[in-house]
Amino acid sequence: MSDYAHDSTTTFVSGGHLHFGYDWIRSNYAPLFQPGARRDSLRFEEMYSRELSPTLAQVFGRYILFRDGKTTSSGPFTLIMQRQGTAWKILHDQSGSDTR
């Protein structure tokens, strides 16, 4: 969660719907990280970034979630990121899923 801008205007597209706010993102992901929850590992491929301004960037790529050597989910993503101090924070996250 530390990669997301802690703001009510941070946006996340999931399941074809636009969601607003850091709090929504956190509440959506919190159950996945409860003690004892079984989690997938994450890797990124085909990464590309484009500077939009000195403090804004667009990032494209593919995510792959995997467990026990098998892919559990994958797809393309687009992020809009903003430099805040010395860190880059996600302002917008749109991730899709590959068809199975």
ChimeraX commands (.cxc) that place a marker at each C-alpha (Angstrom):
marker #1 position 0.00,0.00,0.00 radius 0.5
marker #1 position 2.94,2.34,0.48 radius 0.5
marker #1 position 3.21,2.70,-3.31 radius 0.5
marker #1 position -0.24,4.31,-3.59 radius 0.5
marker #1 position -0.88,8.02,-2.97 radius 0.5
marker #1 position -2.67,8.27,0.37 radius 0.5
marker #1 position -5.49,10.40,-1.02 radius 0.5
marker #1 position -9.24,10.20,-1.61 radius 0.5
marker #1 position -8.70,10.97,-5.31 radius 0.5
marker #1 position -6.42,7.98,-5.97 radius 0.5
marker #1 position -8.24,5.81,-8.51 radius 0.5
marker #1 position -8.28,2.08,-9.12 radius 0.5
marker #1 position -10.07,0.24,-11.93 radius 0.5
marker #1 position -11.14,-3.27,-10.93 radius 0.5
marker #1 position -13.69,-5.59,-12.43 radius 0.5
marker #1 position -14.58,-2.97,-15.02 radius 0.5
marker #1 position -15.47,-0.39,-12.35 radius 0.5
marker #1 position -13.71,2.79,-11.23 radius 0.5
marker #1 position -13.08,3.04,-7.48 radius 0.5
marker #1 position -11.91,6.11,-5.60 radius 0.5
marker #1 position -9.63,6.50,-2.65 radius 0.5
marker #1 position -6.72,4.97,-0.84 radius 0.5
marker #1 position -9.14,3.64,1.78 radius 0.5
marker #1 position -11.09,1.63,-0.83 radius 0.5
marker #1 position -7.89,0.11,-2.20 radius 0.5
marker #1 position -6.73,-0.78,1.29 radius 0.5
marker #1 position -10.04,-2.37,2.32 radius 0.5
marker #1 position -10.11,-4.36,-0.93 radius 0.5
marker #1 position -6.62,-5.78,-0.40 radius 0.5
marker #1 position -6.51,-6.09,3.41 radius 0.5
marker #1 position -8.20,-9.52,3.55 radius 0.5
marker #1 position -5.57,-10.91,1.19 radius 0.5
marker #1 position -2.84,-10.04,3.71 radius 0.5
marker #1 position -4.46,-11.26,6.93 radius 0.5
marker #1 position -2.28,-13.55,9.06 radius 0.5
marker #1 position -2.47,-17.05,7.64 radius 0.5
marker #1 position -3.84,-15.92,4.26 radius 0.5
marker #1 position -2.32,-17.77,1.35 radius 0.5
marker #1 position -0.71,-15.26,-1.00 radius 0.5
marker #1 position 0.54,-15.40,-4.54 radius 0.5
marker #1 position 3.92,-14.10,-5.60 radius 0.5
marker #1 position 4.04,-11.18,-8.03 radius 0.5
marker #1 position 6.35,-10.33,-10.89 radius 0.5
marker #1 position 6.25,-7.73,-13.67 radius 0.5
marker #1 position 7.16,-8.09,-17.35 radius 0.5
marker #1 position 7.24,-5.90,-20.44 radius 0.5
marker #1 position 7.71,-2.75,-18.35 radius 0.5
marker #1 position 7.78,0.61,-20.09 radius 0.5
marker #1 position 7.50,4.10,-18.64 radius 0.5
marker #1 position 6.90,7.46,-20.27 radius 0.5
marker #1 position 7.66,10.76,-18.58 radius 0.5
marker #1 position 4.69,13.12,-18.82 radius 0.5
marker #1 position 6.34,15.91,-16.82 radius 0.5
marker #1 position 9.16,16.14,-14.27 radius 0.5
marker #1 position 6.73,14.91,-11.59 radius 0.5
marker #1 position 4.34,12.66,-13.57 radius 0.5
marker #1 position 4.90,9.37,-15.40 radius 0.5
marker #1 position 2.82,6.75,-17.12 radius 0.5
marker #1 position 3.90,3.13,-16.57 radius 0.5
marker #1 position 2.79,0.16,-18.67 radius 0.5
marker #1 position 3.47,-3.52,-18.25 radius 0.5
marker #1 position 2.15,-6.95,-17.43 radius 0.5
marker #1 position 1.69,-8.44,-13.99 radius 0.5
marker #1 position 1.89,-12.15,-13.27 radius 0.5
marker #1 position 0.60,-13.64,-10.02 radius 0.5
marker #1 position 1.83,-17.17,-9.38 radius 0.5
marker #1 position 1.77,-19.85,-6.70 radius 0.5
marker #1 position 3.47,-23.24,-6.60 radius 0.5
marker #1 position 4.97,-22.60,-10.04 radius 0.5
marker #1 position 1.60,-21.94,-11.71 radius 0.5
marker #1 position 0.17,-18.63,-12.93 radius 0.5
marker #1 position -3.00,-17.75,-10.99 radius 0.5
marker #1 position -3.67,-14.41,-12.69 radius 0.5
marker #1 position -2.02,-12.17,-15.25 radius 0.5
marker #1 position -2.73,-9.19,-17.45 radius 0.5
marker #1 position -1.77,-5.74,-18.63 radius 0.5
marker #1 position -1.67,-2.68,-16.39 radius 0.5
marker #1 position -1.30,1.06,-16.70 radius 0.5
marker #1 position -0.27,3.33,-13.82 radius 0.5
marker #1 position -0.11,7.09,-13.53 radius 0.5
marker #1 position 2.55,7.98,-10.97 radius 0.5
marker #1 position 3.54,11.23,-9.30 radius 0.5
marker #1 position 6.79,12.14,-7.63 radius 0.5
marker #1 position 6.03,13.12,-4.05 radius 0.5
marker #1 position 9.22,14.17,-2.32 radius 0.5
marker #1 position 11.79,11.48,-3.10 radius 0.5
marker #1 position 9.22,8.73,-3.84 radius 0.5
marker #1 position 6.95,7.92,-6.76 radius 0.5
marker #1 position 3.32,7.26,-5.76 radius 0.5
marker #1 position 0.51,5.66,-7.78 radius 0.5
marker #1 position -2.33,8.10,-8.56 radius 0.5
marker #1 position -4.21,5.74,-10.90 radius 0.5
marker #1 position -4.04,1.96,-11.34 radius 0.5
marker #1 position -5.87,0.19,-14.16 radius 0.5
marker #1 position -5.17,-3.52,-14.32 radius 0.5
marker #1 position -6.83,-6.01,-16.62 radius 0.5
marker #1 position -6.99,-9.79,-16.61 radius 0.5
marker #1 position -6.07,-12.12,-19.42 radius 0.5
marker #1 position -8.96,-14.29,-20.58 radius 0.5
marker #1 position -8.73,-17.87,-19.46 radius 0.5
marker link #1:1,2 radius 0.2
marker link #1:2,3 radius 0.2
marker link #1:3,4 radius 0.2
marker link #1:4,5 radius 0.2
marker link #1:5,6 radius 0.2
marker link #1:6,7 radius 0.2
marker link #1:7,8 radius 0.2
marker link #1:8,9 radius 0.2
marker link #1:9,10 radius 0.2
marker link #1:10,11 radius 0.2
marker link #1:11,12 radius 0.2
marker link #1:12,13 radius 0.2
marker link #1:13,14 radius 0.2
marker link #1:14,15 radius 0.2
marker link #1:15,16 radius 0.2
marker link #1:16,17 radius 0.2
marker link #1:17,18 radius 0.2
marker link #1:18,19 radius 0.2
marker link #1:19,20 radius 0.2
marker link #1:20,21 radius 0.2
marker link #1:21,22 radius 0.2
marker link #1:22,23 radius 0.2
marker link #1:23,24 radius 0.2
marker link #1:24,25 radius 0.2
marker link #1:25,26 radius 0.2
marker link #1:26,27 radius 0.2
marker link #1:27,28 radius 0.2
marker link #1:28,29 radius 0.2
marker link #1:29,30 radius 0.2
marker link #1:30,31 radius 0.2
marker link #1:31,32 radius 0.2
marker link #1:32,33 radius 0.2
marker link #1:33,34 radius 0.2
marker link #1:34,35 radius 0.2
marker link #1:35,36 radius 0.2
marker link #1:36,37 radius 0.2
marker link #1:37,38 radius 0.2
marker link #1:38,39 radius 0.2
marker link #1:39,40 radius 0.2
marker link #1:40,41 radius 0.2
marker link #1:41,42 radius 0.2
marker link #1:42,43 radius 0.2
marker link #1:43,44 radius 0.2
marker link #1:44,45 radius 0.2
marker link #1:45,46 radius 0.2
marker link #1:46,47 radius 0.2
marker link #1:47,48 radius 0.2
marker link #1:48,49 radius 0.2
marker link #1:49,50 radius 0.2
marker link #1:50,51 radius 0.2
marker link #1:51,52 radius 0.2
marker link #1:52,53 radius 0.2
marker link #1:53,54 radius 0.2
marker link #1:54,55 radius 0.2
marker link #1:55,56 radius 0.2
marker link #1:56,57 radius 0.2
marker link #1:57,58 radius 0.2
marker link #1:58,59 radius 0.2
marker link #1:59,60 radius 0.2
marker link #1:60,61 radius 0.2
marker link #1:61,62 radius 0.2
marker link #1:62,63 radius 0.2
marker link #1:63,64 radius 0.2
marker link #1:64,65 radius 0.2
marker link #1:65,66 radius 0.2
marker link #1:66,67 radius 0.2
marker link #1:67,68 radius 0.2
marker link #1:68,69 radius 0.2
marker link #1:69,70 radius 0.2
marker link #1:70,71 radius 0.2
marker link #1:71,72 radius 0.2
marker link #1:72,73 radius 0.2
marker link #1:73,74 radius 0.2
marker link #1:74,75 radius 0.2
marker link #1:75,76 radius 0.2
marker link #1:76,77 radius 0.2
marker link #1:77,78 radius 0.2
marker link #1:78,79 radius 0.2
marker link #1:79,80 radius 0.2
marker link #1:80,81 radius 0.2
marker link #1:81,82 radius 0.2
marker link #1:82,83 radius 0.2
marker link #1:83,84 radius 0.2
marker link #1:84,85 radius 0.2
marker link #1:85,86 radius 0.2
marker link #1:86,87 radius 0.2
marker link #1:87,88 radius 0.2
marker link #1:88,89 radius 0.2
marker link #1:89,90 radius 0.2
marker link #1:90,91 radius 0.2
marker link #1:91,92 radius 0.2
marker link #1:92,93 radius 0.2
marker link #1:93,94 radius 0.2
marker link #1:94,95 radius 0.2
marker link #1:95,96 radius 0.2
marker link #1:96,97 radius 0.2
marker link #1:97,98 radius 0.2
marker link #1:98,99 radius 0.2
marker link #1:99,100 radius 0.2
view
